[in-house]
Amino acid sequence: MALQALQSSGVAFRKILSHFPEELSLAFAYGSGVYRQAGPSSDQKNAMLDFVFTVDDPVAWHSKNLKKNWNHYSFLKVLGPRFITTVQNNYGAGVYYNPLIMCDGRLIKYGIISTSVLIEDLLNWNNLYIAGRLQKPALPSSGALLEEAAGAGFSSGFTRNGNKQKTGKKSSGLELLARIRKYQVKIVAMNENVTLRSALDKNLQSAVTAAFLMLPESFSEEDLFIEIARLSYSGDFRMVVGEDKAKVLNIVKPNIAHFRELYGSILQENPQVVYKIQQGSLEIDKSPEGQFTQLMTLPKTLQQQINHIMDPPGKNRDVEETLLQVAHDPDCGDVVRLGLSAIVRPSSMRQSTKGIFTAGSRGSSCSQAARESRRPFSLLVLACAALQGSSTRCHGSARPSKHRVRISHSCLCV
């Protein structure tokens, strides 16, 4: 992205962020309003801007935001910031969205997530909801970061509220711009939270590893990026009842360069891949030993889901033993995909159910109007089912072949 585009986006985002409390550990924008997508979402100018704000103390943040932006909230606002935080942390995917907000002439939606909840999701893929969004190109919303790129002479350090902090160590604007372009997700943090930055990096590495396990021995960059973009949609019921079926392709195809900038260094440093940059092709180790190494580095929740799918009733094998078996299984990629679905399906359904209450009457009448209007009844039925379902796990046979996988009704496969 050119410096001029970064500066233009930075001005718009700074104006929007100025309407909210400053205590953010991370803020990023994503979706078709930020990066061009093909298909029905290609109109960037009129597309809704999606933001996520990460906060260390959600009760304090909501308290301040209620004073500044009372009308952004649904009827839940009358119950106070502590109740809103309880809904945010304990239901759905740990994020509280206020949708359909007009801000500086743009329609926006913003979600609030606790820093600790986000770090857990990035490391373990508990929900793969916000972590999944951060596996795709995401534009930094930190005005300080963009200002620093535009004007040389400041370090990359920030104060807690995202303001510039001189340290005496000089770096040129062009050098920092190169860092922004190469690490679009790694350095979006607005404060110096080392744990968060490390978790952001681990999330990208995990995405590459999971994609490798579902790809053949040789493939193209585009194949890899499509598989990465698809991770957080595996089992998402919205992809069946409402979203554009070509959504993943629409995300990846116009943004190959952005994906390459985001994952290029990880691919070059990975000892298990031969990355031919000029040809845009890759080769990976598909031996059982290579796949076992990859399986052992997957996020904890995905490993546990794979163990649950593959572990016969009553045997109670440990995770490492199960992963060793999967590494030798020709259906290894299918097992990983089932494990991803077992994570994404329940979290996406419950988050959508929560959205019915957090959006309020404003959201229920026109929330995501362009696409939701095509599926109100299906969404309501599935949302109610999500509340009633007591089990979210998928039960599979020892081999997840086309004819042998069986998934319980509690998984709500739609």
C-alpha positions as CSV (number, residue, x, y, z in Angstrom):
1,M,0.0,0.0,0.0
2,A,1.4,3.4,-0.9
3,L,2.3,5.9,1.7
4,Q,-0.4,8.3,0.5
5,A,-3.1,5.6,0.9
6,L,-1.8,4.9,4.4
7,Q,-1.9,8.6,5.3
8,S,-5.4,9.0,3.9
9,S,-6.7,5.9,5.8
10,G,-4.9,7.1,8.9
11,V,-6.7,10.5,8.9
12,A,-10.1,8.8,8.5
13,F,-9.4,6.3,11.2
14,R,-8.0,8.9,13.6
15,K,-11.2,10.9,13.2
16,I,-13.3,7.8,14.0
17,L,-11.2,6.7,16.9
18,S,-11.4,10.1,18.4
19,H,-15.1,9.4,19.2
20,F,-14.1,6.5,21.6
21,P,-12.2,6.2,24.9
22,E,-8.5,6.1,24.3
23,E,-7.5,3.1,26.5
24,L,-6.9,0.6,23.7
25,S,-4.2,-2.0,23.6
26,L,-5.0,-2.8,20.0
27,A,-7.3,-1.4,17.3
28,F,-7.6,-2.7,13.7
29,A,-9.9,-2.3,10.8
30,Y,-10.8,-5.2,8.5
31,G,-13.3,-6.3,5.8
32,S,-14.4,-5.0,2.4
33,G,-14.4,-1.4,3.7
34,V,-10.7,-1.6,4.2
35,Y,-9.3,-4.0,1.6
36,R,-10.7,-4.4,-1.9
37,Q,-12.7,-7.6,-2.4
38,A,-14.1,-9.0,-5.6
39,G,-17.7,-9.8,-6.1
40,P,-20.7,-8.2,-4.3
41,S,-18.5,-6.6,-1.6
42,S,-16.3,-4.7,-4.1
43,D,-17.8,-1.3,-3.5
44,Q,-15.3,0.0,-0.9
45,K,-16.7,3.5,-0.8
46,N,-20.1,2.5,0.5
47,A,-19.0,-0.6,2.4
48,M,-19.4,-0.7,6.2
49,L,-16.1,-0.2,8.1
50,D,-15.4,-3.0,10.6
51,F,-13.3,-2.3,13.7
52,V,-12.1,-4.3,16.7
53,F,-11.0,-2.6,19.8
54,T,-8.9,-4.6,22.4
55,V,-9.1,-3.2,25.9
56,D,-7.4,-4.3,29.2
57,D,-10.3,-3.3,31.4
58,P,-13.6,-3.7,29.5
59,V,-15.7,-2.6,32.5
60,A,-13.9,0.8,32.7
61,W,-13.9,1.1,28.9
62,H,-17.6,0.4,28.5
63,S,-18.3,2.8,31.4
64,K,-16.6,5.6,29.5
65,N,-18.0,4.7,26.2
66,L,-21.6,4.7,27.6
67,K,-21.0,8.3,28.7
68,K,-19.7,9.3,25.2
69,N,-21.8,7.0,23.0
70,W,-24.9,6.0,24.9
71,N,-27.0,5.6,21.7
72,H,-24.5,3.0,20.3
73,Y,-25.7,0.3,22.7
74,S,-28.9,-1.8,22.7
75,F,-31.3,-2.0,25.6
76,L,-28.5,-3.8,27.5
77,K,-27.0,-0.4,28.3
78,V,-29.6,0.2,31.1
79,L,-28.0,-2.8,32.9
80,G,-24.6,-1.1,33.1
81,P,-21.0,-1.7,32.0
82,R,-20.5,-4.7,34.3
83,F,-23.4,-6.6,32.8
84,I,-22.3,-5.6,29.3
85,T,-18.8,-7.0,30.1
86,T,-20.3,-10.2,31.4
87,V,-22.2,-10.7,28.1
88,Q,-19.1,-9.8,26.2
89,N,-16.8,-12.3,28.0
90,N,-19.1,-15.2,28.8
91,Y,-21.3,-15.6,25.7
92,G,-20.4,-16.1,22.0
93,A,-16.8,-15.6,21.0
94,G,-15.8,-13.1,23.7
95,V,-16.5,-9.9,21.6
96,Y,-19.3,-7.4,22.0
97,Y,-20.4,-5.7,18.8
98,N,-22.2,-2.4,18.3
99,P,-23.3,-2.4,14.7
100,L,-24.7,0.1,12.2
101,I,-23.2,3.2,13.8
102,M,-22.9,6.4,11.7
103,C,-19.6,8.0,12.5
104,D,-18.1,10.9,10.5
105,G,-20.3,10.1,7.5
106,R,-19.4,6.4,7.4
107,L,-21.4,3.4,8.5
108,I,-19.3,1.4,11.0
109,K,-19.5,-1.6,13.2
110,Y,-17.1,-2.0,16.2
111,G,-16.4,-4.9,18.5
112,I,-14.8,-4.8,21.9
113,I,-12.7,-7.7,23.2
114,S,-10.7,-8.1,26.4
115,T,-6.9,-8.2,25.8
116,S,-6.6,-11.4,27.9
117,V,-9.5,-13.1,25.9
118,L,-7.9,-12.1,22.6
119,I,-4.4,-13.5,23.6
120,E,-6.0,-16.8,24.6
121,D,-7.8,-17.0,21.2
122,L,-4.6,-16.1,19.3
123,L,-2.6,-18.7,21.1
124,N,-5.1,-21.6,21.5
125,W,-7.8,-20.9,19.0
126,N,-10.6,-21.2,21.6
127,N,-13.0,-19.6,19.2
128,L,-11.0,-18.7,16.1
129,Y,-13.2,-15.6,15.8
130,I,-11.1,-12.5,16.1
131,A,-8.0,-14.6,15.7
132,G,-9.3,-15.6,12.3
133,R,-9.8,-12.0,11.3
134,L,-6.2,-11.4,12.2
135,Q,-5.0,-14.1,9.9
136,K,-6.1,-11.9,7.0
137,P,-4.6,-8.5,6.1
138,A,-5.8,-6.0,8.7
139,L,-5.1,-2.3,8.5
140,P,-3.6,-0.7,11.6
141,S,-5.9,1.8,13.2
142,S,-3.2,3.5,15.3
143,G,-2.9,7.0,14.1
144,A,0.4,7.4,15.9
145,L,1.8,4.5,13.9
146,L,0.7,6.0,10.6
147,E,2.0,9.5,11.6
148,E,5.3,8.0,12.4
149,A,5.5,6.3,9.0
150,A,4.7,9.6,7.3
151,G,7.3,11.7,9.2
152,A,10.8,10.5,9.9
153,G,12.5,10.9,13.3
154,F,10.5,8.9,15.8
155,S,11.0,5.5,17.2
156,S,8.4,2.7,17.1
157,G,7.6,3.1,20.7
158,F,4.1,4.3,21.9
159,T,2.6,5.4,25.1
160,R,-0.4,3.6,26.5
161,N,-2.9,5.7,24.6
162,G,-1.1,5.3,21.3
163,N,0.8,8.7,21.3
164,K,4.3,9.0,19.9
165,Q,7.1,8.6,22.3
166,K,10.6,9.9,21.5
167,T,13.4,7.7,22.6
168,G,16.4,9.3,20.9
169,K,16.8,6.3,18.5
170,K,16.0,7.6,15.0
171,S,14.4,5.6,12.2
172,S,13.3,6.9,8.8
173,G,9.7,7.1,7.8
174,L,10.4,4.8,4.8
175,E,12.0,2.2,7.0
176,L,9.0,2.1,9.3
177,L,6.6,2.1,6.4
178,A,8.4,-1.0,5.1
179,R,7.8,-2.6,8.5
180,I,4.1,-1.7,8.4
181,R,3.8,-3.2,4.9
182,K,5.6,-6.4,5.8
183,Y,4.1,-7.0,9.3
184,Q,0.6,-5.6,8.8
185,V,-0.7,-7.5,11.8
186,K,2.4,-7.8,14.0
187,I,2.7,-4.2,14.8
188,V,-0.8,-2.9,15.0
189,A,-0.6,-2.8,18.8
190,M,-1.0,0.7,20.2
191,N,0.9,0.0,23.3
192,E,4.0,-2.1,24.1
193,N,2.2,-5.3,25.2
194,V,4.9,-7.9,24.4
195,T,2.6,-10.8,25.2
196,L,0.0,-9.6,22.8
197,R,2.6,-9.0,20.0
198,S,4.0,-12.5,20.5
199,A,0.5,-14.0,20.4
200,L,-0.3,-12.1,17.1
201,D,2.9,-13.7,15.6
202,K,2.0,-17.2,16.9
203,N,-1.4,-16.9,15.4
204,L,0.0,-16.3,11.9
205,Q,2.5,-19.2,12.3
206,S,-0.4,-21.5,13.4
207,A,-2.4,-20.5,10.4
208,V,0.4,-21.5,8.1
209,T,0.9,-24.8,9.8
210,A,-2.8,-25.7,9.7
211,A,-3.0,-24.8,6.0
212,F,0.0,-26.9,5.3
213,L,-1.7,-30.0,6.8
214,M,-4.7,-29.5,4.4
215,L,-2.6,-29.0,1.2
216,P,-0.8,-31.4,-1.1
217,E,3.0,-31.6,-1.3
218,S,3.2,-28.9,-4.0
219,F,0.9,-25.9,-4.3
220,S,0.9,-22.2,-5.3
221,E,0.9,-19.1,-3.1
222,E,-2.7,-18.5,-4.0
223,D,-3.7,-22.0,-2.9
224,L,-2.0,-21.4,0.5
225,F,-3.6,-18.0,1.1
226,I,-7.0,-19.4,0.1
227,E,-6.6,-22.2,2.7
228,I,-5.5,-19.7,5.3
229,A,-8.4,-17.4,4.6
230,R,-10.8,-20.4,4.8
231,L,-9.7,-21.5,8.3
232,S,-12.0,-19.3,10.3
233,Y,-14.9,-20.1,8.0
234,S,-14.7,-23.8,8.4
235,G,-18.1,-24.9,9.8
236,D,-19.4,-21.3,10.0
237,F,-23.1,-21.6,9.5
238,R,-23.3,-18.2,7.9
239,M,-21.4,-19.5,4.9
240,V,-24.4,-21.8,4.3
241,V,-27.4,-19.6,5.0
242,G,-26.3,-16.1,4.0
243,E,-22.7,-15.2,3.0
244,D,-21.5,-15.2,-0.5
245,K,-20.2,-18.7,-1.3
246,A,-17.2,-17.2,-3.1
247,K,-16.3,-15.0,-0.1
248,V,-12.9,-16.6,0.5
249,L,-11.9,-16.2,-3.2
250,N,-13.1,-12.6,-3.2
251,I,-11.0,-11.9,-0.2
252,V,-7.8,-13.5,-1.5
253,K,-7.6,-12.8,-5.2
254,P,-7.4,-9.0,-5.1
255,N,-5.1,-9.1,-2.1
256,I,-2.4,-11.6,-3.0
257,A,0.3,-9.0,-2.4
258,H,-1.1,-8.2,1.0
259,F,-1.1,-11.8,2.0
260,R,2.4,-12.2,0.7
261,E,3.6,-9.3,2.8
262,L,1.9,-10.7,5.9
263,Y,3.2,-14.3,5.6
264,G,6.4,-13.9,3.5
265,S,8.9,-13.9,6.3
266,I,7.2,-16.8,8.1
267,L,7.4,-18.9,4.9
268,Q,11.0,-18.1,4.3
269,E,12.0,-19.0,7.8
270,N,10.1,-22.2,8.0
271,P,12.5,-25.2,7.7
272,Q,9.7,-27.5,6.4
273,V,8.9,-25.6,3.3
274,V,10.7,-24.8,0.0
275,Y,9.4,-21.4,-1.0
276,K,10.1,-20.4,-4.6
277,I,9.2,-16.7,-4.4
278,Q,9.8,-15.9,-8.1
279,Q,7.6,-18.8,-9.2
280,G,5.0,-18.2,-6.4
281,S,5.1,-21.9,-5.6
282,L,5.8,-24.0,-2.4
283,E,6.8,-27.5,-1.5
284,I,6.3,-29.0,2.0
285,D,7.3,-32.2,3.8
286,K,4.3,-34.5,3.7
287,S,6.0,-37.5,5.4
288,P,4.4,-38.8,8.6
289,E,7.3,-37.4,10.5
290,G,6.8,-33.9,9.0
291,Q,3.1,-34.0,9.6
292,F,3.6,-35.1,13.2
293,T,5.9,-32.1,13.8
294,Q,3.3,-29.8,12.3
295,L,0.4,-31.4,14.3
296,M,2.4,-31.0,17.5
297,T,2.7,-27.2,17.0
298,L,-1.0,-26.7,16.3
299,P,-3.0,-24.6,18.9
300,K,-4.1,-26.5,21.9
301,T,-7.9,-26.3,21.3
302,L,-7.5,-27.7,17.8
303,Q,-5.3,-30.5,19.1
304,Q,-8.0,-31.4,21.6
305,Q,-10.7,-31.4,19.0
306,I,-8.7,-33.7,16.8
307,N,-8.1,-36.0,19.8
308,H,-11.9,-36.0,20.5
309,I,-12.7,-36.8,16.9
310,M,-10.2,-39.6,16.6
311,D,-10.3,-41.2,20.1
312,P,-12.6,-44.2,20.1
313,P,-15.0,-44.2,23.1
314,G,-13.5,-45.6,26.2
315,K,-9.9,-45.6,25.1
316,N,-8.9,-42.2,26.4
317,R,-5.6,-41.8,24.6
318,D,-3.5,-38.8,25.2
319,V,-3.3,-36.1,22.6
320,E,0.3,-36.9,21.4
321,E,-0.6,-40.6,20.7
322,T,-3.7,-39.5,18.7
323,L,-1.7,-36.9,16.7
324,L,0.9,-39.6,15.9
325,Q,-1.8,-41.7,14.4
326,V,-3.3,-38.8,12.4
327,A,0.2,-38.0,11.0
328,H,0.2,-41.5,9.4
329,D,-3.4,-41.2,8.2
330,P,-3.9,-40.4,4.5
331,D,-7.0,-38.4,5.6
332,C,-4.9,-36.2,7.9
333,G,-6.1,-33.0,6.2
334,D,-9.7,-34.0,6.6
335,V,-9.3,-34.6,10.3
336,V,-7.7,-31.1,10.8
337,R,-10.7,-29.6,8.9
338,L,-13.2,-31.4,11.1
339,G,-11.3,-30.1,14.1
340,L,-11.5,-26.6,12.8
341,S,-15.3,-26.9,12.2
342,A,-15.8,-28.2,15.7
343,I,-14.3,-24.9,17.0
344,V,-15.8,-22.4,14.5
345,R,-19.4,-23.7,14.2
346,P,-20.5,-23.3,17.8
347,S,-18.6,-20.0,18.4
348,S,-20.0,-18.4,15.2
349,M,-23.6,-19.5,16.0
350,R,-23.5,-18.3,19.6
351,Q,-21.8,-15.0,18.6
352,S,-24.6,-14.4,16.0
353,T,-27.2,-15.3,18.6
354,K,-25.6,-12.7,21.0
355,G,-25.8,-10.2,18.2
356,I,-29.6,-10.3,18.3
357,F,-29.5,-8.8,21.8
358,T,-26.5,-6.5,21.4
359,A,-27.7,-5.0,18.2
360,G,-31.1,-4.0,19.7
361,S,-34.1,-2.8,17.7
362,R,-31.9,-0.8,15.4
363,G,-29.9,-3.9,14.5
364,S,-32.8,-6.3,14.3
365,S,-34.6,-4.1,11.7
366,C,-31.6,-3.5,9.4
367,S,-28.5,-5.2,10.8
368,Q,-26.2,-6.2,7.9
369,A,-29.2,-5.2,5.8
370,A,-27.7,-6.0,2.4
371,R,-27.1,-9.6,3.2
372,E,-29.0,-10.5,6.3
373,S,-32.4,-9.6,4.7
374,R,-32.0,-12.7,2.6
375,R,-31.9,-15.0,5.6
376,P,-33.8,-13.7,8.7
377,F,-35.8,-16.9,9.3
378,S,-32.8,-19.2,8.8
379,L,-30.7,-17.1,11.1
380,L,-33.4,-17.1,13.8
381,V,-33.9,-20.8,13.7
382,L,-30.2,-21.5,13.9
383,A,-29.7,-18.9,16.6
384,C,-32.4,-20.6,18.8
385,A,-30.8,-24.0,18.1
386,A,-27.5,-22.6,19.2
387,L,-29.0,-21.6,22.6
388,Q,-30.6,-25.0,23.0
389,G,-27.6,-27.2,22.0
390,S,-25.8,-28.5,25.1
391,S,-23.0,-30.2,23.2
392,T,-20.7,-28.6,20.7
393,R,-18.4,-31.5,19.9
394,C,-18.3,-33.5,16.8
395,H,-18.1,-37.3,17.3
396,G,-16.3,-39.1,14.5
397,S,-15.0,-42.5,13.6
398,A,-11.4,-43.5,13.7
399,R,-11.1,-42.6,10.0
400,P,-12.9,-39.5,8.7
401,S,-13.5,-40.8,5.3
402,K,-16.5,-39.7,3.2
403,H,-18.7,-42.6,4.4
404,R,-17.5,-43.2,7.9
405,V,-17.6,-39.7,9.5
406,R,-20.7,-39.3,11.7
407,I,-21.5,-36.0,13.3
408,S,-24.1,-35.7,16.1
409,H,-27.1,-33.5,15.8
410,S,-25.7,-31.3,18.5
411,C,-23.1,-30.1,16.1
412,L,-25.9,-28.5,14.1
413,C,-24.4,-29.2,10.7
414,V,-26.2,-26.9,8.3
